[in-house]
Amino acid sequence: MIRVEKFYPLMVEAFNENKTFSFPVKGSSMRPLFKNDYVVTLKKIDDYKIGDILFFRRDDGAFVLHRLRRIDNDILYIVGDHQTGLERVRKDQLIGKVIDYKKYNNKIYYLKGVKYKFYKFIVKFKIVRFIFSHIYK
């Protein structure tokens, strides 16, 4: 598996050319929506809203894919669907926004539709994320 640090320059180049960029997910913070090796497609962030899944870089250099829960002036509060604690992120840390993903069957799933909207609605509740964190270890 190629680490994000290796393909990050290619991602930036794609975004500068208004193209999308896809890569496989690693980690459990966005379960049950994303499992390891699902492929997410990102686009450059032109705008964002509560519920969007954003890709950002922490101050320690780690790359993270989490959902936007709250906006407070220039601070964004982001959390994984599998987590309960909100993380503060600055706008300058944002890199891209997820527009779709592929499961192992290579079918593309767009982040819209009734089932996804229902899922997005229920994960905004901390108790649901708490339950996910205990089910999907």
N, C-alpha and C positions, 0 to 999 in steps of 0.2 A: 504494500500500500504506500502510495506517495503521500508524504506529509503536506499539509496545507501550505507551509512556508515555501515549499518547492514550486507549487503552481500559483501562488498568490500573484506574482508579477504577470502571469498570463491572464489571470482574472481581471486585474486592473487594466491591462491592455484591451481586453474584450469590452469592458465597460466604457473605456475612453472612445471606442469605436461604436458605441451604442448596440453592442451585441450581448447575448446572454452567455452564461458560463455554467456548466454542470460538473458536479463532483459527487462521489459517494459519501454518505454520512457515516461517522464513527461516533460511538458514545450512546448513552441511554437517556440523556436529558429531555429529549423530545418524544419519548415513547408515550403512548402506543402509536402515535401517528407515523414516526420515522423509526425504522429499525436499522441496525448496522447494514451497510452496503446498499440501502435504498439510495437512489441518485436524485439529488435536488438540483433544480435549475434556478439560478439567480439572475436578477437584472440589476442594473444600476438603480440606486434609490433616487427617484425624483420626488416622491412623496411617500408618506406612511400614515397609517392610522392604527388605532387600537385593534389588536387581533392579528396584525401582520406578523409574519415570521421573518426576523431580521438576522443578518449575518454581521457580526462585529468583531473587533479586536480589543481585548482587554489591555489595560496598561502594562500587564506583565508579559504581553505578547501572544497570549493564547487566543485562538480563534473560536468563536462560539456562535451557535445557531439557536436563538430563543424567540419567544413570542412577546410582542409589545403589549403590556398590560395598562400602562398609565403614562401620561405626558404631563410634566410639571415644568412649565417654562422651557428651559434648555436641557432639562434632565429627563431621560426616558427611563421607565421602570420596566424591566424585561425579566421573564422567567421561562424556564423550560416547562413543557406540559407535564413532566415527570417530577417537578420540583415545587416547593412551596415558598421559598424565600425570594423576594424581588431583588434584583440587582440594578444598581444605578449605572446608567450609561450616558455618556455625552454624545451629542450629535456627530462630533468629529470622529468618533470611534466607529460609526456605521460604515459598512462596506457595500452590502447588497440586500435585496429582498427576494424571498422565495416566491416563484410564480407557479411552479408545478413540481411534481416528483414522480419517480418511477419505482415500482416495487420489483421484486425478483422476476415477475412475468413480463417486464419491459412495457407494460401498459402505462400510459401517462395519466396521472391524476392531477387535475387542475384544482386550485384552491377556491372552489366555488361549488355551487350545487347545494341541495337541501341537506344531504348527509354531512357534508363538510361544515356547513353553517351551523348545524345542530352541535357537531363536535366542538367547533370554535366557541359556541355559546356555553357549553357545559364546562370547558376547561378554564373559563374565567373564574370559576369558583374554587377557592383554596381547598375546600374539602374534597373536591373531585381530584385535584392534583395530589393531595395527600393520599387518597386511595390508590391512584396510579403509582405513586412512589412505593407503595407497599406491595402492589400486585406485580409490577414489572421491575423486579430487582436484577 
